[in-house]
Amino acid sequence: MKNITLLLTCFFLMCGAAQSQSQFWGMSVYGGNGGGTIFITDNQGQNPLIVHEFLENLGSTPLYNQMCEAPNGTLYGMVNSGGEGHHGVIYKYDPTSNTYQNVYDFYNTLNGAQPWGGLIMANNSKLYGMTMVGGIYNCGVLFEYNPANATYTKMVDFDDTIRGSNPAGTLLEAANGKLYGMTKNGGAFGDGVIFEFDPDNGSFSIKHEFNHITDGKSPMGSLIQATNGKLYGMTYYGGADSDGIIFEYDIASDNFIVKHQFNGSNGRSPIGNLLQATNGKFYGLTPGGGSDDIGVLFEFDAGSNSFSLLVDFDYYPEGSYPSNSLIQATNGILYGMTSGNDGTLFAYNIGDTAIDVKHYFENHISGCMPMGNLIQSQNGNIYGLARGGPFSAGLIFEFNPTIDTFKTKIFLNSGINGSKPMGGLTLASNGKLYGMTNHGGKSTVDDPNEQYGCGVLFELDPVSGVYTKKVDFKQTLGCEPDGTMINGANGNLYGTTRLGGAYNCGVIFEYDPGNEMYTIKHHFTGDTNGGYPHFRLVQASNGNLYGVSCCNGLYEGGVLFEYDITNHLYSVKFHFSSLSGENPYGGGLVEAPNGKLYGLASGGGANYSGTLFEYDPLTTQCIKKVDFEEAITGRPDGSLVLAQNGKLYGVNRTGGIYNQGILFEYTPGSNIISIKVDFLDSISGETPFNRLMEASDGLLYGQTMGGGDFSGGVIFAYDPVSELYTKQTDLDYSLGYGDFNHLIEVGSSFSIIENQENGVSVYPNPSDGIFMVSLPDNSSNSIEVINILGELVFKRETSGELMTKIDLRNNTPGLYLMVLKNKSGTFCTKLMVE
């Protein structure tokens, strides 16, 4: 996204000028470059601005691509999507330095979108290519890119009936210096065309209009010029059996001839182009046809018009659905790829009856479903692209045909710094924000002995906007966290991962921001002790951590657990069952003023639609308080939040009058919930999810997964006093969707410098308003709490105490400053009331 840094700088400058203002911070799983975003809004959930995009704008999803090589050895190519605007990119790749760079983003669809095929470097040293859609008529364009000055120029707008539409291949520069190509659709019969373009004067002319009744239909590949000077190609459909054809086009005589018709048994629906080998014969692939209808490799002799089926692909070991085209390497061997399952890279020695598989693609390691052409570089190695990979955006690979070695070289849309954050941010006592992503991080390719790519733990400076990865999750440390960390009383962060650890059932971990130390505190075993914890922990007033796991336990419905930080002890306190409610996917517990913990289970209960439960840490009793009924109140899969009025609020993404979700209220200790909002339609927002936030203005803010002007959800506000619901912001793809995440409020910076060196600690922080303060000694202490307006909201004098309590439950949620003075000096820290 352009000018993010400038906009962000301006935003922080404005915030610095308005000391009384706070901002909302949130994250999205998707959006940005496809890997999620961190964003801020004003203190009403409006005027959103992206702070960080989790994936780089490198492009993604390579489809039917083909690289070309410049004289200096640089490879140029295109990918179908990604980049700014998500409409594809032109890139260059240097095999020597292993560096990748976008050189053009198809962000303006009038200049083309979704490039298919590849680029060619013409004799004038310029690159030419085509896009499938975009342009004035949204039928695709033919363009020129000059590497010398990085200039992109649209040359032709395809327009359907006159010039054809939707080109799906690569251009050919013929011996006469003109460019020839095909479109998949358009022309007089709507079946595609062969065209000629003169780069010297920009003239464009149709040379043949396909007609499926008499010849072929929908060519999805490229032309080649044979040694006889004629052009040869294939169509996807057409012919007597509608399975495609091989054709010949004579530039000199303007004569078009059908040379071969595919009939299913000898191949079907070819994609790509023919290869004329050194023996003068043509070789090609079809992704369908053959005995199992999973593709063939064939030979065609244009002189005798003879066709031979050489390889009838089998699922194993050859692979299935060979994609696109073959190349002949300098060793005389043909190389190609299949796309079925994860795909293969194979070699075929002319005259053999079988192929030799050189590499089996492995999705998260070496990619999957390669659907493009290979190229042999002047360094002798073969290069190509595959989809998939650890960040699901694709990759560039290298194959050495001399020693048969395969290497992954570049990951597109690198998620090395994390992608797809799930949960929310946490404001730590050092004033920095911390969060986790569910994917991305260090790649397994970097260390084959470890399963990386499991997400990261990161830090974000809310003042400068600087993002820093702190921990790469991996199998042994925990994988795929999907929750929010909490700031413990000791200043350390605590959280869980859903997978990984000794039993691959998740872990409880501690992260010390001061010394950047990550420590596993408990490995979930996946048996009666629970497994696969979701979302967030809570530190109760007794100092212990509490949470839930969604699975396992005595009745396979999950467990409620306690972790004693001081004694490092984990214990199960309750086993969920179908009667009490089970599978608490929403996870997060909340402590009410009565000292009891409340949470939601997604299944079980009297109506098999989930429950609201109460747990008393003193008596260790867990009691079902509310049975949800999906048709009326929906099924809970989020978390509760405690408001300053002492009541609990939550959202369900189903239920209500319109079955688009509800916002409900619960009074602790009671046995009923009250529906406060029936989510209505796609305009005001629908299917709310996760957790609400009570802001300093007393309103509850949340997000929906759907609805809004852009169908990406909305940020909304609910006033518990007036019971008024208001849509604040429409979420779009660039900002990111609202699922799985929640907002937090962060106040503007205080002018006083924090000093945390005299042994004072505050916990839990953030909290619902109750803070326990551990004092350095039993001497006299003066404690004051100031709100973001500079007003004194709490004051206490202590003497002879080692622990005291601050009660801010009657104050609005938000950021506060605690100032403690004693004989040792002054201690200052921020308090966050949620």
N, C-alpha and C positions, 0 to 999 in steps of 0.2 A: 504494500500500500504506500503510495507516494506521500512524502512529507510527514511521515509519522513522527519523526524526531522533532521537527520544527513545531508541529501542532502540540506535541506532548510538552515541549519546553514552554510554550506559551501558556498551556493549561496550568502547569505548576507555578509559573510566575503569577498568574491570576489568583491561584489558590493562596500563594504566599501573601498577596496583597489583602486578602480577605481572611484574617486570622480566625474569624468565628465560623467559617464554613468547613464542612466536612465533605467527604466524597464516598460514594459506594464503589466498592471493588468487586469484580466478579470474573468468572472464567466460563469459557464455552468448550465443549468437547470437539465441535467441528467449527467451521468458519475460518476466517483468515485465509491461510493457504491450504486449508483442509485438515490441519492438525490441531485446531483450537486456538483460542485467544485468551489473553488477560485484558480486561477493559475497565474503564472507570466511567462513572456518571457523576452528575452533580448530586446534591443532597436531597433530591426529589426523584432520583432514578431516571433523569432525563439527560439529554445532550451527551450521549455515549461517545467514547473515544478509545480506540485500540491502543494499548500500551505495549503489548508484545504478541507476536504471532509465532506459534510453536514450530512451524515448518518454514524452511526457506523457499523462496519463489523459484524453484528449479525446474518446474514442470513435472508431469506425472502421466501415468497410463500410456506407455508406448504401444501403439497399435499400427501394424502394417508399415513400420518405419524402415528407412534405409539411409545409412550414412554415406557421405561422399568424402573423398580425401583431397585436400588442397596440396599443391606442390610442396609446401613446407612440412607436410605430414600431419597437419591438423585435420581432424575429422569434424564435419558439420552434419547436423541432423535436426529433426523436429520430433516433438512429442505432442500427442493429441489433446492433452488438457494440462491444467496447472499453469503456473506463471501468474502474473498480475492480470486479473480478470478471469482466470481459470479457463481460458480458451486455447491454451497451447503456447509453445515457445519454439524459437529457433535457438540452437545451442552450438557451442563448439567444444571439442574435447581434444586435449593434447595428450596422446599416449605416453610421451616421453616424461612429462612432469606429472601426469595423472591429475590434471586440473580440468575442471568443467566450468563453463560460464554461459549464462543466458546472454544472447546478443540481441534478441528481440522478443517481446511479449505481445501476443495477440490480444491486447486489452481492449482495442477498439474494433468491434465486430464489423464495422464498415470496411476495415482493411483486411478482413478475413478472420475465420475462426475454425478451430479443430483441423489443423493440418494433418493430412494423411499422406502416406508415401514418404518420399525422401526428397532431398535436394540434388541438383546436378550443378557442377561448376562448368560453365560454358567456356568457349575459347576466349571470350572477352574478360575472363577471370571473375565474372559475377556469378552469383548463385541464383537458381530459379527453382520455384516450387509452387505448390497449389494447396488450397484449403478446401475442405469438404463443404463448409457452409460459410456464412458471412458474406460481406459485400453488399452492394446496393440492393440486390434482389434476394439475398440470403441463399444463393445457389453456389457459393464458393468464389474464389478468386485465383488468378495466376499472378505471381509477384516476382519481383527482383530484389535481391539483397546484395549490396556491395560491401564485402568485408574490408575493403581498403578504407572506407570512411564511415562504416556502420550505418549505411543508409538503406532504408526499406522503401520500396516503391510498388504500389499496386499497379499492375499493367492491364489486367483484364477482369471485368466483372462477368462471370457466367450468369446467364439469364433464362435458363430453361429451354424454350423452344428454338431460339435463334443460335445461341452459342453452346447449348447444352448446360447441364447442371451436375453438381456434386462429384467433382473429380476425386478418384480414390486411388491414385497411383502416382508414379514418378514420371517426370518428363524425360524425353530422349532428345539429345542433340544429334541430328543426323549429319552425314558427310557434307550436305549442302549448307551447313551452318544454321539451319532452322530447327526449331523445337517442335516435337510432336508429342501429343498426349491424348488421353481419352477421358470422357466423363461417364459416370455411372448411369445418369439419367439425362432426360432432356432430348432435344432434337425434334425432328418432325414427328417421330413415332413414340417419343418419350422413353426410348430404350438406350439412349446414350449416343455419343458421337466420337469420331476421330477428328482431331483438329491440328492445325499448323499455326505456329506463331513465329514471327520473324523478330528476334531481339534487336536487330539493327534499326528497323523503322516502326516497330510496334504493330505491324499488320497481323490480323487474325482471320483465319478462314476455316470453314468446315470442309473436311475431305471425305467423310463418310458418315451417314446416319444409320445407326443400327436399327434393324427391324426384325423382331423375334420370329416373325412368320417366315422370312426368307433367309435370315442368317443368325446373328446372335443378339444377346440382350445383356445389358448391365455389366460392362467390363469393370473389374475391380483389380486392376493391376496396371502394368506398364508395357510399352512396346520395346522391342529390340530391333536393331538393324543388323541383318545377317551379312555374311560375306558376299552375297549376291546383290547387295544394295537394297533389298526389299525389307519391309517392316513386317514383323510377326507379333502376334498377341493372342490373347484368349478372352472369352467372355464367361461370366458367371452362369448366365442362363442362355437359353436359345438352342437352336438345333432341333432335330427331329424329336429327341426325347427331353428337350428343355433342360439338359444337363450341362450345357455350355459347348463351346467350339474352340478350335484352333483356326486362325485365319491368317491370310497373307495380304499385305497392301503394298502395291507398287507405286512409289512416289512418282516415277517418270511417266507412267501411263495412267495414273489415277485409277488403277484397277484393283478391286477387292474380291478375294476368292476365299470361300470356306474350304479349309484343308482337312479338317477332321472334326467329327462330332462325338462328344462323350455320351455314353449311354448308361452310366451307372456301374455296370460291371467292369468297365475299363477306366473308371474315374468319374468324378462328378463335381461340378461347380468349382472350377479352378479360381484361385485367388493369387495374384502375383504375375510374374512374367516367366517367359521361357529363357533357357540358357543355351547358347550355342557353344558346345565344347570344342576342344582342339581337333576332334575327329570330324567336325562339320555337322554333327547331328545335334538335334535339340533335345533338351531334358527339362522335365518339369514335375510339379507336384499338384495333386488335388487333395483338398481336405476331406472330401467325401468319396464315396464309391469304393469299388473293390468288393471282395467277398464278405467282409464285415461292415462295409460302408463307413470305414474310418480312414480312407485315403489310400493313394497309390503314388508310386514314382514311375514315370514313363519315359520312353525314348521315341522321338519322332524324326523321321528322315524326310525333309521337304522335297528332296529330289525324286525319290521313289514314292512319296506320299504314304510311307508305311509307318505304322504305329505299333509299339511293343510295350506291354505292361511288364515292368522289370521287378518291382517290389509291391506286394500286396500287404500293406501294413497290418501288424497284429498289435494287440495292446501291450504285450510284453514278449520279447525285450525291446522290439523296435520302437515302440511308442505308437501314438495314434494322432490323427488329424494334423498332418504336416501342414505347416503354415507358410504361405508366401512362396519363396523362390529358392533355387539352388545357386551356389557359386562354385567355380572351379579354381582351386588353389594352384599355386605354382608347382606343387608336387603332382599335379594332374588329377587329384582326387576331388570328387564333388562333396560339398558340405551343405547341410540343411538342418532344419529343426522341426520337431513336432510340438504341438501345443496341448495334447490330451493329458489328463491328470496334471502333473506339474510340468511335463514336457521333457524332451531330450534334444541333444545336439548329436548329429550322426554324420558318418562319412560313408560315401559310396564309391567304390572303385569300379569304373566302367568295365562291364563284362561280367561282374559278379551277379549273383542271384539274391544277395542279402545285403543289408546295411550293417555297419559296425557302429554301435552306440558309443560315443566318446564321453558323454556326460549326461547324468540324470539331474535335472533341475530339482532343487529342494527349496520350497517356497521362501521360507524365512532366511535362508542362507544365500542361495544363488538365484533366487527369483523363481518365477513360474510362467507358464503359458507364453513362451516367446512367439510373437506373431509378427515377425518382421524379417528383413533380409540381413544376411551376414555381409561383411566386407573384409577383404584381406588388405592390411595396410602395407606400406612399403617397408615396414620393419619385419614383415613376414608373419606377424600374428593376425588372427582373425578376431574381429570385434562385432558385437551385436548388443541388442537390448532385450530385456525380459520384463515382464510385469512382476508384481508382488515384491518380494524382499522383506526385510524386517520392518520397514515403514510403509509397505503396501503401495508404494508409488512407482516402483520400477528401478532398474539398475542397468549399468553398462558393464559388460563382461569381456574378458579376453581369453582366447584359446590359442595355445601354441601348437600348431600341427606337427611340429618336428618332434616334440617330446610328449605330446598329448596331455598338456596340463591346462586346467581351467582355473581362472581367477576372477572374483568379483572385484571391480575396480572403483566404481562410483555408485553411490546410492542417490537416486533422485529424491527431491524433497527430503533431504536428510533430517531425520529426527534424532540426531545425536544428542541434542539438548532437551529431548523430551517431546512427546506429542500426546494429544487427547487427555487433557487434565479432567479429572472427575472428582468432584467434591468442592471445597471452597478454600480460600486463603486463610491463613492464621497470622495475626499480628503478635509477634514475639516481644519480649521485654526490651530487646535492643532496638525496637522501632522498625525492624524489617519485617516484610511479609514472607511467609513460607507456604509452599504448596507442593502437590505431587501430581505427576502425570501417570496415566495408565499404560502408555506405550512409549517407545523410543528409548533413548539412552545409548550407551555404548553397545556396539554391535557384536553379535556372536562371532562374526568374521574376524574381529580384532583378537578374540580369545576363544578358539574352538573348544577349550576345555570348560567353558562356562556358558550358561544360558543367559545371555544378556538381552537387551531390548525389552525389558520388563517395566520400564518407566523410570522416572527420576524424582528426586527430592530437590527442590530449587529454592533460591532466595531471590526476592525482588525488593529493591530499595524504592519505597514509595516517593521519595523526594527526587532522586535522579532518574528513576525508571530503569536502572541497570539490573539486568537479569543474570543470575549466576547459578549454574548447575552445581549442586553440592554432593549428591550421592547418585550413583548408578545402581538401580535395583537389579538384582540377578537372582538366579534360582536359589543360591545358598543364603542370600540376604533377605529374600522376600520378593514376590513378583506381583505386578499389576494392582497397586493400591487404587482404591476407588472411593476414598473418603477424605476427611479433613483432619488434620492434626490438631491437638489441643496444646495450649501453653501450660505446662505444669507449674506447681508451686515453687519448684526448685529452679525455674527458668528454662528447663529443658522441654523439648517438644516430644509428644507421644502420639503414636499412630499405629495403624495396622495395615497389613497387606492381605489381599484376598487369597493369593497363592504363594508358592515358594516356601522356603524354610526346609527343615530336615525332613518333613513329611509331605511337602508340597500342599499343605492345607492352610498356609498363611502364618504370619508372625505378629507379635506385639513388639514394637521397637521404640527406642529412645534416641533422640538426636540432640546433641549439645551444640547450640549455635556458637558458643564461645570458643571451643576448641575443635569444632567441626567433626565431632566424633559420633559415629553411628553405632548403636549397640542393639543386638537382638535380646529382648527380655523374656520372650516365651515363644516356643514353637508349637503351633496347634497340631494335634495328632490326628484329627479327623475321626476319632472314635467317640466314646461317651464324653470326652472332654471338649468336644466341639471342633468346628473347623470352618474355614472360609468366612472370616469376619468382614462385615461391610461397614462403610461410612465411618463414624467417629466414636471416640471414647468420651467419657465424661469423668472429671475428677470431682468426687463428692466432697462434702464438708469434712468428712473423716480423713481426707487426704488420699484415699484409695481410688484407683481407676476402675470404671465399670464399662462394660460393653456387651454386645451380643454377637453370636455367630449365627449365620442363617441356616446352617446344616449340622448334621450329626447330633450328638447327644444321646441320651438314653432312649428317646422316642423318635430319633431322626428328625426332630423339628427344630433343632438349634438349641443353644444354651445362653443363659445370662451368666456372665463371669465377672470375677473381681481380681484385680491385680494389685498387690500390696507393694508399692514402690520401695518402702523402707526395708522390708524383709525379703523382697524379691520372690514373693509367693503368688502363684496363680491358683485359683480355685473356682469351681463351678458352683453357682448359687441356685440355679434353677434350670430344669430341663423342660423345654417347651414341648407341648403335645397338641394333638388336634382339638382337645377340649379347651385348653387354656389359650389357644392361639399358637401358631407355629410359623417358622420361616420368617423371622424379622429382617427382611431385606433392607428396609429403611435404616435400620441399625441404630441411629443415635438415640441415646437416653438423655433425659433432662431432669435435673433436680428441682423440685418445687420448694416453696418456703416451708412446707411441713417436713422437709428433710427426706422425703420419699422420691424415688426415681420413677419416671413414667416413660413408656415407649410404645411402639406399635408393632404388631405382628401382621404379616401379609396374608397368612392363611389360617385355617382352623377356626375355632369358635363355633357358636351355635348355628351360624349360617354359612360356615365354610368360607367366609369372606374376610377373615382377619379380626383382630381384637386390639383394644387399648388396655394396657396392663399397668399395674402399680407394684413396685418392689420396695420393700422397707429394709435398708441395710442393717437396722438394729435387730429386727426379728427374723431377717432373711426370708420373709414371706413374700411370695409373688402372687398377686390376685388379679384375675380378669375383671375389668371394670366396665368395658363396653364391647358388645358384639356388633361388628359392622355387617351391613346387608348390602351387597354389591349393587343391586338395582336401585337402592335408595341413597345410601351413604357412601357407596363406592368401596374399593378395596385399598387399604393403606399400604403405601410402599415408600413413605418418606419419614421425616422426623418431626417431632414436636418442638415448639419454642415457647418459653415462658415470657409473657408480657408483663409490663409493670403493674397491671391491674391484678396480678396474681393468677391469671388464667392461662391455660395452655391453648395453642393454636396449631393447626396443621392443615395440609391440603391432600386431597386424593385426586388422582387423575381420571377416575371414573366416578359414576354416581351422579346424583342430582337430577333435576327435572329433565335436563337435556342430555344426560349421560356424558357430559363433557368435563365432569369433575366438580369438586366442591372445596370450599374453605370452611373449616369447622372450628368450634370453640368448645373447650372442656374445662370444667371447674374441678380442680384436684379433690379427690375423695368422693366425687359423685359417680353416678352410674349411667350418665347420658351425655351425648354430645349434641350440640346445636349447630345446624347448618346456617352459616352466615352469608355465603355467596354460592350461587349456582352459576358455574361458568356457562356462558350462553352460546357463543357463536365464534366463527372464525375472525370476526372483526375485533372483538374485545379480548380475545384470548381464550384458549381452551387447553385441556389436559395439563393442569398445573402439576409440578413435580418437585420433590426433594423438600426443602426446608425454608420456612419464612425467616425474615429478619425484622426485629423491631428496631427502628431507627430512633435517633435522638428527638425527632419530632413526634414520637408516640405512635407513628403509623407502622403497619406491618407491610413489608415489601417482599415480593416473590417473583417467580418467573413461571411461564407456561411453556410447554413443549411445542404447542401448535397455535395456530390462529395468528391474528395480527395482519397488518397490511401486506406483509411479505411472507406470510405462512411460516415464519421461523419462530413464532412465539412472541411474548410480550413481557415487559417488566410492569408489574402492577403495584398499586398501593391499596391497602385496606385500613380504614379508620375504625378501631374497635368502639369508639365512643358514638360516632354518627352512623356506623355500619355502612359507610359509603365505599364503594369499589371504584377505582379509577385506573384506566390504562395510562401508563406513563411513557413507555417507549415501545416501538415496534422493532423487533429483532430481525435482522436480515442475515443472509449467508456470510457477508464479509465480517460482521460482528460476531456471528456464531449463534447457534441455537441454545435454548435455555435448559436443556435436559441435563440431569445429574449434577447440577451445580447450584450454588446459592451465593447470595451477596453478603458482604460484611461492610460495616461503616468504619471509616478511618478518618479521624479528625486531623485538622491542619497542625502544623508543627508548633510546639510551645517554644517560647523564647529562652527558657531556662535550660541549662545543660544538665543532663542526667549524670548522677554519680552513683555507681552501684558497687562500691568497693569496701563497704563497711559491714558486710555480712547480713544485711536485711533481705528477706525474701517475702514475696506476696503470692498467695495461691488461693483458689485457682484464678487464673488471669489469661483470657477473658472469663467472666462469670456472669451469673444472673443478677449480681448485685452484692453478694456476700463475698468478702475478701478476708482471708486470714493473713495476718501480718506476723511474721517471725522476727522478733527483736534481737539485737545483738547481745544485750545484757539486761539486767533488771533495774537499770538506772532510770531516771526520768526521761520521758520521750514526749514530744509534742507532734501530733499528727494532724495535718490539714489536707483536705481534698478540694481541688478547684476544678470547675467545669471549663469547657472550651471558651466560655465568655469571660473567664477570669473571676467568676463569682465563687465565694466560699460556700460549699455545700455540706461539709462535714468537718468536725473538729473534735479531738480527744486528747486528753493528757493522761499519760500512764506513769506508774511508778511501781517497781517491784514485780513487773510482769515480763514474761518471756514470749507471750503470745497475746494478741488482741485481735478484735474483729472490727471490720468496717462494713457498715450496712448501707448500701446505696439502692436498695430495692424500690424505694419511693422516688428515685430520680430517673429521668429519662435515659434510655440506653444510649451509649456513645462513649466517647473518649474523655477521661478525666486525668488529672495530675495529682499524685499524692506527694506531699512534702513532709518528710520526717526529720525532726531536729533533736539532737541530743549532744552530750559532751564531746562525742567523736566528730561531730560536724553535721552536714546536711545530706540527706539521701532523697533523691527524686526518682520517681518512676511513673509510667503511664498505666492507668487502669482502664480496662475495656469492659463496659457493662453491656451485655447482649440482651 
